[in-house]
Amino acid sequence: MPYLHKLSNRLALIKDRAAVAATAALVAGAAVACERAAGTTGPAPTVSRLVVSPKSVVLPPKQALYFLAVGLMPAGDTGAVTVTWGATGGAMLDTSTASGVHYAHYQAAPAPGRYQVIAAEQPGGKADTAVVTVSSVSVASVTVSPATASLQVGQTVQLTGTPKDASGGVLSGRVVTWGSSNPAAATVSPNGLVAGVAVGAATITATSEGQNGTSSVTVAVIPVAAVSVSPGSATVVAGNTVQLTATPKDASGGALSGRVVTWASSNPAAATVSGSGLVTGVAAGAATVTATSEGQSGTAAITVSSVAVASVTVSPATASLQGGQTAQLTATPKDASGAALTGRVVTWASSNPAAATVSGSGLVTGVAAGAATVTATSEGKSGTAAITVASVPVASVTLTPAAASTWVGGTLQLAAIPKDAGGNLLSGRVVTWASSNPAVTTVSGSGLVTGVTAGSATITATSEGKSGTAAITVTTSTGGSVITDPNVLLTEATVAKAGYLLPIAPSPFGLKVTRVANDPGQAMTLQNGSGSWGSDARQHYSKDQPWSADGSLLALQNSGSPDYIYLDGNTYQPVRGKCSNYGYDDDRWHPTSAHAHERINASGSSLIWFDVTTCTETRRWSLPLSVVGLGMGEGNVSFDGRYVALSDGVSAFLVDMDPQAPFVPYPSSRIGPTVSLSNCGLSSGCSIDWVSVSPSGKYVIVVYNGDHLRVYAVDPATLAFTPLPMPTIYANCAGTAAQGFIYDVGHADMTLNPFDGNEDVIVGQEHCGNAGRTVSGLLIGGVMMVRLRDGAITPLTDPTNEAYPHHVSTRSYDRPGWAYVGYYYSAGQRFSNEIIAVKLDGSKSVERIAHSHTDDGCYRCEAHAVPSRDGLRVLFASDWMVAGAGTGSTSITQAFVVDTRP
């Protein structure tokens, strides 16, 4: 059917633009239908509803505005209708109708308020209203609160926009819109909710009726509250890597991205870490790796294990050398892939040290013809090299001395030295000996010459077809003997110092004196190496027995190399040097033949027995204190080798080194309680000089500085010891009897007295200042003996014109009842510069053995005479100078042996 107007055409006829917009909104989506054509017959249709637009407006007082009304049919098209207009306030200026749309030109009331505009259908009764708000004030400004705001990324803050009139009054019901100047930093919602996006700043603007207000917003980064390192612990093999990851987190535990992280290792020697957290194992050990961000840290515990040694390669794999020559081997530990491993400990061993030895650095030394397998071991893996040692041919044999004399019945030790073509000493060679005239001299298989009758003979030593000779003269006798007259004044003759191993018989004694230390710088060949003599080569001390229990070895200290050597106890030839695995500190020979070659050594927290011929530790004890040597350096073990007293200078304790029934035997450790020695009651103080167990093991003697002696009794069941009260204290002596003090003696030694039921006694210099006086009915001499059980004294020498005694030794285990004493030089006095033996029976019997031909006051040059176990030989030190004069040198001290045997 024909249509007069479409809805869009009708809207175009609307008079007011505002009304047009309102009507368009009103009828949007309504079905477009046609109106009935003019002149159409039939009854007029009935509208279903009446619609007014706009529905709500705000107007200033007396402001005019068009409202419109449209009748709508049930199908949604417009229908013809008659409309009347009204208002609860304000006035209708005029009304009109055009194309089915009814218009009302409305003027707002002069007074602010809320009014209704009403359109009503006539006569159907349909109606609709619009709300008019009359406002007399426009928006003059907009205030945004808060005016500034700070927030962190991800956080929000609510802003409020408040429209205001010109006087600052708040205007309600106004539309406010929002905007952000920098949405990359902060966004704002239509209701003013600001959200932090990234670090930065933004201006947030609120707009109402053309007026604006702003707020300055700053967005900050969220601070790091913690750093998590993953993994928290890791184990890596040296040379390998492991990646760590650091995660900065906020206070609530949320991960924070884009933060700077730095890395550090607590132990770069074990593990390093890169700037990205890559850990590299360097060497076995542990390290803490720390990741830090904005002052907060997290850690990971790193353990670095070394790459296991899978094999050891020794280069060269074979080597040939001659005796005395060396070859350097190199051991290379390798991992399972064959890569070389550095910094690993390698130990070396020879399967046949008699043929070839090897040092800790892999230096192989040919010893004698033969073969050996040298093994290098690292972390349980081994590699080997086959060593062949060929003998260097002997080119010559030299005898020393080349000429010498002895007496009928006397002996003389010769030494044969095989040499190669270059004059180098050859060790380990077989030497045979022969005498050209056995009726005059005989010679043993070791080169010991014995005088038979007066005359001459040539001694020949042969090795591998090469020979050397020595011319020997035998005289009828030395004419020497021990002098037993204690009263005769003996003059010390000036005599040339003996050559090395060349005996002399100085007057007035005429006994054989042999220098057993060679000249400084002279080489020596030893079973376990080689060395050279120093300018100080002598025994340790008068209380230290230098001969081993079987007499086969004689111990000397040496300022050359090695610093400790062992001579043949009879021929005095060097035999062995100190074992490389033996830390000499303060040691003594074990006094019994069952342990003849073992040294008893104490230092720090350890006590050991060590066999110096096999280089083997045989026993060990862990001690309760860190001790100073054997009894502070001057102690000894009991005569049976069972007990020793040890001290740290404040306290002491006993060790039973060889427990017997009913006690559990070694290796059970039987150590007594620690006894404090610091409360002694001496006015001079209680500083300890030395401590020792007595020969029987029944007593412990403590010597305080100043040679003040105190006796303690030992409880054999517990090894505890307590002061032993004495019957009396002698005149001028220190301490009290009740505290166990006895007569003061200096440089003293202890023994068992066979003339007094084997009582423990100590023998030394008289030190109470009573020499020449009568004390308790006894004429006090320079050498005194004190019984430990009760402090009873026995003078052993006559003080008349007696020189001052020096060091005392009672080490003649197999000749009990004698003490050996060295005297200071004192011209015109008995015993001046002599070595004598005094009898312990109180008879004042003596044996005058030799002059020591040495100076005093230089300690190392002092004689420190000490007898052999059988008492027939005496070892002493000498610079062969007396009071600065003589044929020796004050810078050279050497060991000598005087032999009283016929």
SEMAR-43394 format. One record per residue (C-alpha): z negated, x, y. Coordinates in steps of 0.05 Angstrom, whole numbers, padded with zeros to 5 digits, always signed. Layout:
N
ZXY;...
This chain:
902
+00000+00000+00000;+00009+00023+00072;-00048+00059+00108;-00056+00057+00182;-00102+00118+00186;-00128+00172+00140;-00200+00193+00151;-00179+00258+00182;-00136+00222+00232;-00192+00177+00251;-00239+00234+00262;-00190+00263+00311;-00201+00203+00354;-00275+00217+00362;-00290+00229+00435;-00346+00282+00431;-00337+00348+00395;-00409+00348+00372;-00399+00279+00344;-00336+00303+00308;-00376+00358+00274;-00430+00310+00255;-00382+00260+00227;-00346+00312+00186;-00412+00332+00155;-00429+00260+00144;-00367+00240+00106;-00352+00306+00071;-00335+00292-00001;-00324+00218+00010;-00263+00189-00024;-00203+00183+00021;-00179+00112+00020;-00133+00069+00061;-00152+00014+00108;-00123-00053+00101;-00058-00059+00141;-00058-00100+00205;-00043-00170+00192;-00066-00167+00119;-00092-00233+00098;-00151-00248+00056;-00225-00247+00067;-00256-00187+00104;-00290-00138+00058;-00365-00126+00061;-00392-00055+00077;-00446-00027+00031;-00481+00016+00082;-00481+00039+00154;-00486+00113+00170;-00507+00145+00237;-00491+00216+00257;-00521+00263+00277;-00585+00248+00241;-00630+00293+00283;-00621+00329+00350;-00664+00365+00401;-00645+00350+00472;-00671+00369+00540;-00696+00311+00581;-00640+00264+00604;-00588+00304+00566;-00531+00258+00541;-00501+00259+00472;-00453+00216+00432;-00478+00184+00367;-00429+00149+00321;-00436+00099+00265;-00389+00084+00207;-00391+00029+00156;-00376+00051+00086;-00348+00009+00031;-00373+00013-00041;-00313+00056-00058;-00332+00104-00002;-00278+00087+00048;-00293+00061+00118;-00296-00011+00131;-00293-00054+00192;-00360-00073+00219;-00393-00098+00283;-00448-00052+00307;-00503-00059+00359;-00541+00002+00386;-00613+00011+00407;-00664+00066+00422;-00740+00073+00423;-00734+00119+00483;-00679+00140+00530;-00619+00097+00547;-00550+00077+00520;-00502+00093+00576;-00444+00057+00540;-00417+00040+00471;-00347+00035+00444;-00308+00027+00380;-00244+00063+00360;-00208+00061+00293;-00269+00033+00257;-00318+00084+00287;-00372+00060+00333;-00396+00105+00389;-00459+00105+00431;-00465+00150+00492;-00540+00164+00491;-00581+00195+00547;-00647+00227+00526;-00712+00202+00554;-00739+00239+00615;-00804+00254+00579;-00811+00300+00519;-00823+00264+00455;-00794+00240+00390;-00748+00180+00393;-00702+00140+00348;-00630+00118+00360;-00615+00055+00318;-00548+00027+00296;-00548-00043+00265;-00492-00083+00231;-00478-00152+00256;-00485-00197+00221;-00497-00163+00154;-00562-00130+00174;-00545-00060+00151;-00578-00006+00196;-00587+00069+00203;-00626+00114+00251;-00624+00183+00282;-00683+00223+00308;-00681+00252+00378;-00731+00305+00398;-00735+00314+00472;-00758+00384+00491;-00766+00406+00561;-00773+00485+00544;-00718+00532+00518;-00730+00597+00479;-00740+00654+00528;-00761+00709+00479;-00775+00724+00407;-00836+00766+00384;-00834+00801+00316;-00899+00818+00283;-00916+00871+00263;-00876+00909+00314;-00876+00971+00270;-00885+00978+00195;-00886+01035+00145;-00873+01025+00071;-00852+01064+00011;-00788+01058-00027;-00792+00995-00070;-00848+00964-00029;-00842+00902+00016;-00873+00878+00081;-00871+00808+00112;-00848+00802+00185;-00858+00740+00228;-00811+00719+00285;-00843+00676+00339;-00798+00642+00391;-00831+00635+00460;-00816+00601+00525;-00811+00636+00592;-00886+00634+00600;-00898+00664+00532;-00917+00600+00499;-00901+00595+00426;-00844+00547+00410;-00847+00515+00342;-00791+00485+00302;-00739+00535+00327;-00688+00565+00280;-00698+00641+00270;-00647+00687+00237;-00658+00759+00213;-00618+00824+00209;-00628+00899+00193;-00595+00956+00231;-00596+01000+00168;-00594+00962+00103;-00587+01029+00065;-00660+01042+00086;-00689+00972+00090;-00663+00901+00079;-00691+00836+00107;-00689+00766+00076;-00676+00701+00115;-00750+00690+00118;-00766+00761+00146;-00788+00796+00081;-00769+00870+00090;-00756+00913+00027;-00756+00990+00027;-00692+01016-00004;-00690+01091+00011;-00723+01141+00056;-00703+01128+00128;-00713+01080+00187;-00686+01012+00207;-00693+00962+00264;-00705+00891+00240;-00682+00837+00290;-00704+00764+00293;-00659+00717+00335;-00672+00646+00360;-00629+00608+00409;-00595+00671+00432;-00660+00710+00443;-00680+00771+00401;-00743+00808+00379;-00747+00872+00337;-00793+00911+00291;-00786+00986+00275;-00791+00999+00201;-00800+01068+00169;-00789+01077+00094;-00824+01137+00062;-00819+01166-00008;-00873+01148-00059;-00920+01209-00067;-00924+01244-00134;-00992+01230-00165;-00982+01266-00232;-00932+01307-00270;-00921+01296-00344;-00890+01353-00384;-00856+01338-00450;-00867+01363-00502;-00940+01378-00487;-00940+01436-00536;-00886+01475-00572;-00878+01535-00617;-00818+01580-00607;-00796+01643-00643;-00788+01704-00599;-00716+01706-00573;-00707+01630-00581;-00713+01576-00529;-00743+01507-00521;-00727+01456-00466;-00785+01425-00429;-00778+01362-00386;-00822+01347-00326;-00831+01275-00302;-00864+01264-00234;-00902+01198-00232;-00934+01154-00179;-01006+01131-00180;-00990+01073-00226;-00954+01117-00275;-00884+01099-00255;-00832+01153-00262;-00805+01181-00196;-00735+01208-00194;-00702+01258-00148;-00765+01300-00138;-00764+01377-00134;-00800+01410-00193;-00818+01484-00199;-00836+01520-00263;-00882+01579-00279;-00909+01615-00341;-00981+01641-00346;-00958+01698-00391;-00887+01721-00379;-00898+01776-00430;-00901+01722-00483;-00856+01668-00454;-00813+01659-00391;-00789+01593-00361;-00727+01579-00320;-00721+01535-00259;-00697+01479-00304;-00756+01484-00353;-00720+01524-00407;-00773+01566-00442;-00753+01632-00475;-00798+01666-00525;-00807+01739-00508;-00860+01766-00555;-00914+01739-00601;-00970+01708-00561;-00988+01645-00521;-00971+01620-00452;-00984+01558-00410;-00921+01533-00375;-00935+01493-00312;-00889+01444-00277;-00907+01429-00204;-00881+01375-00157;-00909+01360-00089;-00974+01396-00106;-00986+01360-00171;-00979+01396-00238;-00971+01385-00312;-00973+01437-00368;-00947+01451-00437;-00979+01499-00486;-00929+01548-00514;-00940+01590-00576;-00891+01647-00589;-00885+01673-00658;-00850+01737-00674;-00788+01737-00716;-00809+01755-00786;-00788+01822-00812;-00741+01809-00870;-00722+01880-00886;-00733+01952-00864;-00677+02003-00862;-00695+02077-00864;-00645+02127-00837;-00625+02175-00864;-00633+02145-00933;-00634+02214-00964;-00654+02282-00937;-00661+02352-00964;-00704+02406-00933;-00743+02468-00950;-00817+02477-00951;-00843+02482-00881;-00782+02448-00851;-00783+02378-00821;-00736+02319-00819;-00743+02259-00774;-00734+02191-00806;-00723+02127-00768;-00745+02059-00792;-00711+01996-00766;-00744+01929-00781;-00692+01873-00785;-00693+01798-00786;-00661+01754-00840;-00593+01759-00805;-00597+01835-00803;-00611+01840-00729;-00657+01897-00708;-00727+01878-00686;-00762+01920-00634;-00836+01931-00621;-00858+01924-00693;-00912+01967-00725;-00885+02013-00779;-00929+02053-00826;-00904+02112-00867;-00925+02139-00934;-00902+02192-00983;-00902+02181-01057;-00915+02256-01068;-00953+02290-01010;-00954+02353-01052;-00879+02358-01041;-00870+02324-00974;-00916+02292-00923;-00897+02242-00870;-00929+02230-00802;-00943+02164-00769;-00878+02172-00731;-00835+02185-00792;-00832+02261-00787;-00826+02288-00857;-00852+02358-00871;-00832+02396-00934;-00893+02423-00969;-00870+02449-01035;-00810+02444-01081;-00803+02375-01109;-00782+02304-01093;-00816+02248-01056;-00799+02177-01036;-00818+02163-00964;-00832+02090-00951;-00832+02055-00884;-00868+01988-00883;-00869+01934-00830;-00902+01866-00839;-00901+01872-00914;-00828+01893-00919;-00808+01963-00938;-00750+02011-00937;-00746+02080-00969;-00714+02148-00962;-00707+02198-01019;-00732+02267-00999;-00716+02331-01037;-00755+02393-01019;-00729+02460-01039;-00774+02521-01040;-00762+02573-00985;-00757+02639-01022;-00811+02690-01011;-00784+02750-00973;-00849+02789-00966;-00923+02788-00979;-00975+02812-00929;-01047+02828-00949;-01104+02822-00900;-01141+02866-00890;-01090+02920-00908;-01146+02970-00915;-01220+02958-00926;-01283+02986-00957;-01339+02956-00999;-01396+02983-01040;-01412+02985-01113;-01430+02914-01133;-01404+02888-01066;-01347+02840-01058;-01290+02835-01009;-01243+02777-01001;-01170+02793-00991;-01118+02743-00968;-01045+02745-00990;-00995+02713-00943;-00926+02700-00971;-00873+02698-00916;-00800+02677-00912;-00744+02720-00884;-00762+02699-00814;-00834+02720-00822;-00860+02649-00827;-00921+02635-00870;-00906+02601-00936;-00961+02559-00967;-00970+02534-01037;-00940+02596-01070;-00968+02626-01134;-00998+02695-01122;-01019+02743-01176;-01067+02801-01164;-01075+02869-01194;-01116+02932-01183;-01086+03001-01191;-01154+03027-01214;-01198+02974-01248;-01250+03028-01260;-01261+03030-01185;-01247+02958-01165;-01229+02894-01199;-01194+02836-01167;-01198+02762-01186;-01142+02713-01187;-01162+02690-01118;-01162+02760-01087;-01237+02773-01090;-01247+02848-01097;-01310+02874-01131;-01333+02947-01125;-01346+02979-01193;-01354+03053-01179;-01343+03097-01119;-01271+03114-01108;-01205+03086-01084;-01156+03034-01110;-01094+02996-01088;-01095+02921-01094;-01027+02888-01103;-01011+02815-01091;-00945+02789-01118;-00909+02723-01105;-00840+02707-01131;-00824+02779-01143;-00846+02803-01074;-00910+02845-01066;-00959+02870-01014;-01016+02920-01020;-01084+02936-00992;-01121+03003-00997;-01194+02994-01019;-01249+03046-01016;-01313+03035-01055;-01378+03070-01034;-01442+03076-01074;-01484+03023-01036;-01494+02988-00970;-01564+03015-00969;-01585+02947-00941;-01642+02900-00959;-01685+02846-00930;-01741+02874-00887;-01808+02841-00901;-01853+02879-00854;-01870+02830-00798;-01900+02882-00752;-01848+02937-00746;-01808+02937-00682;-01734+02938-00699;-01683+02964-00649;-01618+02926-00644;-01561+02976-00650;-01496+02969-00613;-01443+02959-00665;-01370+02940-00662;-01356+02867-00678;-01331+02858-00748;-01258+02841-00759;-01239+02775-00790;-01264+02772-00862;-01279+02847-00859;-01353+02857-00876;-01397+02906-00838;-01469+02927-00851;-01503+02935-00784;-01568+02974-00781;-01626+02971-00788;-01617+02917-00841;-01554+02943-00874;-01537+02873-00901;-01465+02851-00906;-01443+02811-00845;-01375+02777-00847;-01339+02744-00790;-01311+02679-00819;-01274+02655-00756;-01208+02688-00737;-01187+02709-00668;-01165+02656-00618;-01093+02635-00626;-01086+02660-00697;-01051+02612-00743;-01083+02581-00805;-01051+02546-00863;-01088+02487-00893;-01079+02442-00953;-01066+02384-00906;-01028+02418-00851;-01034+02478-00807;-01071+02498-00744;-01096+02554-00700;-01163+02584-00685;-01197+02571-00618;-01243+02613-00576;-01303+02572-00601;-01305+02568-00677;-01375+02559-00705;-01423+02513-00742;-01451+02450-00710;-01526+02462-00706;-01584+02495-00741;-01607+02428-00772;-01538+02411-00799;-01527+02444-00868;-01455+02471-00864;-01445+02483-00939;-01426+02423-00982;-01475+02403-01037;-01434+02442-01089;-01425+02502-01042;-01349+02498-01046;-01337+02480-00973;-01364+02507-00907;-01356+02462-00846;-01339+02492-00778;-01323+02463-00710;-01262+02493-00676;-01239+02489-00604;-01168+02501-00631;-01131+02454-00677;-01154+02419-00718;-01222+02410-00684;-01259+02408-00751;-01242+02454-00809;-01269+02466-00878;-01271+02537-00905;-01278+02558-00977;-01353+02563-00985;-01348+02631-01019;-01285+02666-00994;-01287+02635-00925;-01212+02623-00925;-01191+02560-00888;-01179+02504-00938;-01172+02437-00902;-01170+02406-00833;-01201+02341-00812;-01168+02281-00843;-01123+02243-00796;-01157+02178-00814;-01227+02204-00802;-01260+02195-00734;-01311+02251-00732;-01370+02232-00690;-01437+02260-00714;-01436+02273-00789;-01472+02311-00844;-01456+02331-00915;-01486+02284-00967;-01543+02328-00996;-01531+02312-01070;-01478+02340-01118;-01458+02269-01139;-01427+02261-01070;-01414+02334-01056;-01352+02325-01012;-01374+02264-00973;-01395+02265-00901;-01446+02214-00874;-01423+02192-00805;-01452+02143-00755;-01423+02119-00690;-01426+02053-00652;-01437+01995-00699;-01413+02031-00762;-01444+02078-00814;-01396+02107-00866;-01390+02156-00923;-01324+02194-00923;-01294+02242-00975;-01260+02297-00935;-01220+02323-00995;-01187+02257-01012;-01189+02229-00941;-01222+02166-00968;-01277+02123-00939;-01325+02110-00997;-01379+02067-00964;-01389+02028-00900;-01444+01989-00866;-01443+01944-00804;-01503+01960-00761;-01547+01914-00719;-01544+01961-00659;-01492+02007-00628;-01522+02073-00647;-01515+02144-00621;-01497+02190-00678;-01546+02206-00734;-01613+02195-00699;-01586+02211-00630;-01550+02273-00655;-01607+02312-00687;-01627+02267-00744;-01617+02280-00818;-01617+02238-00881;-01672+02241-00933;-01665+02298-00984;-01641+02249-01037;-01587+02222-00991;-01615+02152-00993;-01646+02138-00925;-01624+02149-00853;-01656+02129-00787;-01610+02107-00731;-01623+02092-00658;-01590+02068-00594;-01640+02106-00551;-01687+02048-00543;-01699+02021-00613;-01688+02047-00684;-01681+02021-00755;-01675+02048-00826;-01616+02041-00873;-01624+02047-00949;-01555+02075-00965;-01565+02077-01040;-01614+02021-01060;-01648+02031-01127;-01683+01979-01172;-01714+01931-01158;-01666+01926-01099;-01594+01904-01106;-01549+01966-01107;-01494+01981-01057;-01451+01947-01034;-01511+01904-01019;-01531+01921-00948;-01605+01939-00942;-01622+01951-00869;-01693+01947-00842;-01716+01911-00779;-01704+01939-00710;-01766+01974-00682;-01775+01984-00607;-01794+02055-00588;-01800+02045-00514;-01875+02034-00511;-01904+02103-00524;-01959+02110-00472;-01935+02178-00448;-01945+02191-00374;-01879+02229-00373;-01842+02167-00398;-01813+02145-00464;-01743+02171-00461;-01721+02187-00532;-01692+02255-00551;-01680+02244-00625;-01701+02204-00686;-01701+02221-00760;-01726+02198-00827;-01769+02250-00863;-01742+02287-00924;-01782+02242-00971;-01763+02178-00935;-01837+02161-00925;-01838+02172-00850;-01796+02165-00788;-01807+02216-00733;-01791+02200-00660;-01785+02258-00611;-01791+02239-00538;-01762+02284-00484;-01808+02343-00474;-01815+02352-00551;-01870+02301-00558;-01872+02280-00631;-01894+02213-00658;-01899+02195-00732;-01885+02126-00760;-01902+02104-00831;-01847+02068-00870;-01860+02005-00911;-01816+02018-00972;-01810+01944-00988;-01784+01921-00920;-01762+01987-00887;-01804+01968-00826;-01842+02026-00795;-01904+02029-00751;-01941+02085-00715;-01985+02125-00762;-02053+02139-00729;-02075+02212-00734;-02145+02241-00742;-02140+02282-00678;-02095+02306-00623;-02096+02380-00608;-02111+02412-00542;-02056+02410-00489;-02011+02366-00532;-01983+02300-00507;-01999+02229-00530;-02058+02203-00568;-02078+02208-00641;-02084+02132-00646;-02011+02124-00626;-01988+02173-00680;-01973+02234-00637;-01978+02303-00669;-01973+02375-00646;-01913+02387-00600;-01859+02432-00631;-01789+02444-00605;-01720+02456-00637;-01754+02434-00701;-01731+02416-00771;-01765+02380-00828;-01772+02396-00902;-01817+02386-00963;-01871+02440-00970;-01876+02462-01043;-01942+02498-01026;-01974+02432-01006;-01953+02382-01059;-01884+02372-01028;-01915+02340-00966;-01867+02324-00909;-01874+02377-00855;-01838+02395-00790;-01829+02467-00767;-01811+02488-00696;-01828+02526-00633;-01900+02521-00610;-01896+02473-00550;-01967+02455-00530;-01976+02521-00493;-02028+02548-00542;-01991+02610-00568;-02041+02668-00573;-02100+02620-00569;-02147+02597-00623;-02145+02522-00636;-02189+02490-00688;-02203+02560-00715;-02130+02579-00721;-02093+02633-00682;-02032+02598-00656;-01966+02635-00664;-01896+02621-00638;-01874+02583-00700;-01916+02523-00721;-01916+02476-00781;-01944+02406-00775;-01958+02360-00834;-01933+02289-00820;-01985+02253-00862;-02044+02273-00818;-02017+02320-00764;-02052+02382-00794;-02023+02447-00765;-02007+02514-00796;-01986+02574-00753;-01930+02611-00790;-01924+02673-00747;-01971+02722-00712;-01966+02716-00636;-01979+02790-00625;-01920+02818-00586;-01878+02762-00614;-01812+02745-00580;-01800+02671-00565;-01772+02633-00624;-01711+02590-00614;-01677+02543-00665;-01708+02529-00733;-01673+02508-00797;-01702+02485-00863;-01636+02468-00895;-01646+02514-00956;-01653+02455-01003;-01651+02499-01065;-01700+02550-01037;-01758+02507-01014;-01817+02537-00979;-01779+02576-00925;-01758+02562-00854;-01704+02603-00819;-01716+02620-00746;-01672+02651-00692;-01707+02687-00635;-01689+02697-00562;-01673+02767-00539;-01735+02801-00511;-01731+02876-00510;-01792+02912-00538;-01819+02851-00576;-01820+02836-00649;-01764+02793-00675;-01723+02801-00611;-01653+02771-00623;-01668+02769-00698;-01657+02718-00752;-01718+02714-00798;-01745+02670-00853;-01818+02650-00851;-01857+02627-00912;-01890+02558-00908;-01954+02578-00945;-01988+02601-00881;-01989+02674-00903;-01944+02693-00844;-01898+02727-00894;-01828+02738-00866;-01759+02761-00886;-01722+02796-00830;-01648+02786-00843;-01604+02807-00784;-01595+02813-00710;-01552+02757-00683;-01519+02802-00630;-01511+02743-00583;-01531+02718-00515;-01581+02664-00498;-01577+02605-00450;-01504+02586-00462;-01519+02540-00521;-01453+02547-00558;-01462+02623-00560;-01534+02615-00586;-01542+02634-00659;-01566+02566-00688;-01578+02603-00753;-01575+02559-00815;-01583+02582-00887;-01540+02566-00947;-01571+02517-00995;-01598+02575-01038;-01623+02612-00976;-01587+02677-00994;-01536+02672-00939;-01545+02653-00866;-01490+02626-00821;-01498+02641-00747;-01458+02639-00683;-01448+02699-00638;-01407+02723-00579;-01428+02794-00602;-01458+02806-00533;-01532+02816-00518;-01556+02805-00447;-01483+02808-00425;-01468+02874-00459;-01434+02889-00525;-01367+02895-00559;-01352+02820-00560;-01334+02772-00505;-01376+02720-00469;-01316+02673-00473;-01309+02677-00549;-01361+02649-00597;-01349+02656-00672;-01384+02643-00737;-01413+02699-00779;-01446+02700-00848;-01501+02750-00866;-01507+02758-00942;-01574+02780-00972;-01548+02780-01043;-01547+02849-01077;
